Amino acid sequence: MASIRELHQQLISKERSAVEIAQETLDRISTLEPKLHSFLCVTADRALEQAKAVDAKIAAGEEIGLLAGIPIAVKDNMCTQGIPTTCASRILKDFVPPYESTVTQKLFDAGAVMVGKANLDEFAMGSSTETSAYQVTANPWDLERVPGGSSGGSAAAVAAQESVVALGSDTGGSIRLPASFCGVVGMKPTYGLVSRYGLVAYASSLDQIGPFGRTVEDAAILLGAIAGYDPKDSTSLNVPIPDYAKSLRPDLKPKSRIRIGVIKETFGEGLDPTVEEAVKNALQHLQDLGAEIQVISCPRFRYGLPAYYVIAPSEASANLARYDGVKYGFRAPEGENLLSMYEKTRSQGFGPEVKRRIMIGTYALSAGYYDAYYLKAQKVRTLIKEDFEKAFAQVDLLVSPTAPITAFKAGEKTEDPLSMYLTDLMTIPVNLAGLPGISIPCGFDEQGLPIGLQLVGNVLREELLFQVAYAYEQTTAWHLKAPKI
């Protein structure tokens, strides 16, 4: 499948119509879905309707933007008016939102064509897309392996060319981890850069919506379309949004020397040797492109994981209290009284991982344990932020592996939650500090599975991240490989 810019040229030159592009994408979804299970809901009628509207504009001689007529997948935790939004949970099985999320509204206003709602870990809680109540998404590079999570459906759809780009959400690595496992580009923006209005909350101080693309430019174009201030979101940043795609250059030399810090704590025990080698080769390549590489210490980096697994479940236990069977969503039919109805609804409606996190969070917030767990975790979060601030006083951006391993087999870690949680070791501290991070392909292991390189910037330095990622991408060929499915 062509890139956004290539498809745009085909549309304005009338070489292809938006309906043709949409239909080809829907046909590919129809062919691959029995094997991949990327989508919980395919919105064929809506997609063709949106495509027809784009073709009508072109026929009338109107100008269209870059995203007009471009097929896109949307993670199924973003509200879409009139289309089911389930969060891959039984408790929201038949929920159809009466309003549109800000990000999807912006995309529809830009003429994007939504081909479906992508599968995810239930309520975005997971690292493999195995906790979905409905289906397990397969990794397009090896159907026996997971695509990462929680935005596994979005990443798999882009990797398998079931959509050109996709939206995901990232609470502790849920965009970057699947991007790494599926060999695509995934960006987690600065907290507050993209509106969370209409995103079903998991952990409100950590959640952030971001783009997936097969190329850095596609991800940059998509982020430019969804970023910006939204009065409906109290955490939204009121800052100017640069044209991320315009600033992309194929090298790093014309500008002043970019200083890249390698996070020392992300190497060593637990890191797959093949991943380490690929990342070190990528660092050498960045140095050859003109960057200055130095080793940086973020001593509290490794405490991100335990801090996250107190803070995120605590926020989740509060956010998920609203699912009680009263106002919307699933309700257990056999409740004898109100309390019984609550208990049965939540017991039958939530899956094991969601229940686990609700219980951890409720315990951490309870009287007598709040100071020992939640308050201490927030203090650790502040220390992690301080480490990043000190690092950015010395360098322009930071680098680490996106994940310590490549994609693992489905079922391999389901009985060992701690082992599953460790896959987010490299990504979680970025969310705790509210920073932007991007994962780009930087190699393959001996099984032919993709390896991701994570670039982390200071607050609102997305433009720099895209520039460095693009320079690396344009002088390597990793992004040109595609899974054979």
Number of C-alpha atoms within 10 A of each C-alpha: 15 11 16 25 15 11 23 21 14 16 22 18 11 13 9 15 21 30 20 15 21 26 18 15 23 22 13 15 23 12 12 18 17 9 13 22 21 36 27 24 17 20 17 18 11 15 25 22 13 24 26 19 17 27 23 13 14 18 11 9 10 11 11 17 12 21 24 26 32 30 29 28 30 28 30 33 29 28 29 23 16 12 21 20 25 30 29 26 25 22 26 21 17 15 18 17 18 10 13 18 19 23 28 20 18 15 19 16 13 19 22 25 31 27 29 29 30 30 37 41 32 27 26 33 27 27 29 35 30 28 25 26 23 18 18 22 34 27 34 29 24 19 15 15 21 29 39 35 35 34 37 36 36 37 44 34 33 27 28 24 22 29 29 24 30 32 31 32 32 26 26 34 34 34 34 38 36 35 36 32 33 34 35 29 33 35 34 34 28 24 25 26 28 26 25 25 20 21 23 22 22 22 23 17 17 23 25 29 28 28 30 36 32 32 23 31 24 23 26 28 21 25 27 17 19 23 24 19 19 19 11 12 15 12 18 19 19 12 12 10 16 13 14 21 20 12 14 21 17 15 21 21 14 8 8 9 13 20 18 26 24 24 20 16 17 22 17 11 9 11 14 15 15 17 25 19 13 20 23 17 14 19 23 14 15 22 16 13 19 17 20 17 18 14 14 21 16 20 14 17 25 16 17 25 20 16 23 24 18 23 25 25 28 26 21 23 24 17 16 20 10 11 19 22 21 13 9 15 19 21 22 18 10 10 14 9 8 11 11 12 19 17 15 18 24 21 14 13 23 21 19 12 19 23 17 14 20 23 16 19 24 19 19 23 23 13 9 10 13 17 14 11 21 24 17 15 22 17 13 20 23 13 19 23 22 15 18 25 15 13 21 19 9 13 20 19 22 24 25 25 28 32 28 25 22 27 24 19 16 19 13 12 16 15 9 10 13 10 12 17 16 17 24 24 22 26 30 26 25 26 26 25 23 21 22 24 30 33 34 31 33 26 24 18 16 7 9 12 21 27 32 33 27 26 25 28 26 24 17 19 17 24 19 20 27 25 23 23 27 24 19 25 22 15 13 15 12 19 19 11 12 16 16 8 11
